[in-house]
Amino acid sequence: MTILCILTIVSVFIAMVFFSERPNDVKKYAEIEGWSSYKIEGVCWFGCAKGEFYQTKFTAVKNGKSFEGCVCSGLFFKNITLRIN
């Protein structure tokens, strides 16, 4: 029984790592901020604060200037944060 429990915990951890980005959050900011284009780059490993579960890295263009950043948010009760590098 303990092996099954360990495998379940490991599986949940792996799922959290692979599904810890939310592309729709980037799309929302792109529309609000008027970005002419954007590209989702994957998980933003070190760009968000502790406790921010969803971490999506992106590159974007606004007014002809390219920039990159992360869109961060918590699992349940934290709003979305935009961090520009």
C-alpha positions in Angstrom: 0.0 0.0 0.0 2.8 2.4 0.7 4.3 2.0 -2.8 0.9 2.9 -4.3 0.8 6.0 -2.1 4.3 7.1 -3.1 3.5 6.5 -6.8 0.3 8.6 -6.4 2.2 11.5 -4.8 4.9 11.4 -7.5 2.3 11.3 -10.2 0.5 14.3 -8.8 3.8 16.2 -8.5 4.7 15.4 -12.2 1.3 16.5 -13.3 1.7 19.8 -11.4 5.0 20.5 -13.1 3.7 19.8 -16.6 0.4 21.6 -16.3 1.6 24.6 -14.3 1.1 27.1 -17.2 -2.1 28.9 -18.3 -1.9 30.2 -21.8 -5.3 31.9 -21.5 -3.9 34.3 -18.9 -1.3 35.5 -21.4 -4.0 35.9 -24.1 -6.1 38.0 -21.6 -3.2 40.3 -21.0 -2.4 40.6 -24.7 -5.9 41.8 -25.4 -6.0 44.2 -22.5 -2.5 45.7 -23.1 -2.8 45.9 -26.9 0.1 43.6 -27.8 0.4 43.2 -31.5 1.7 39.7 -31.1 2.8 37.2 -28.4 4.3 33.8 -28.2 4.0 31.4 -25.2 7.4 30.0 -24.3 6.3 27.5 -21.6 6.8 27.4 -17.9 8.5 30.4 -16.3 10.6 28.5 -13.8 12.2 31.4 -11.8 10.1 34.4 -12.7 7.3 34.3 -10.2 7.1 34.6 -6.4 6.8 31.8 -4.0 3.3 30.4 -3.8 2.4 31.4 -7.4 1.4 28.0 -8.9 0.7 28.9 -12.5 3.8 30.4 -14.2 3.7 31.1 -17.9 6.6 32.6 -19.8 6.0 34.6 -23.0 7.5 37.0 -25.5 5.5 39.8 -27.0 5.6 42.9 -29.2 3.9 46.2 -28.4 4.4 49.4 -30.4 7.2 47.7 -32.4 9.2 46.8 -29.3 9.9 43.2 -28.2 9.8 42.2 -24.6 9.5 39.1 -22.5 8.0 38.2 -19.1 5.9 35.9 -17.0 2.2 35.8 -16.1 1.9 34.4 -12.6 -1.1 33.3 -10.5 -2.0 31.3 -7.5 -3.8 28.0 -7.4 -7.0 29.2 -5.8 -7.2 32.7 -4.3 -4.4 34.8 -5.9 -5.1 37.1 -8.8 -2.9 37.2 -11.9 0.4 39.1 -11.9 2.3 40.3 -15.0 6.1 40.4 -14.6 8.1 42.0 -17.4 11.8 41.0 -17.6 
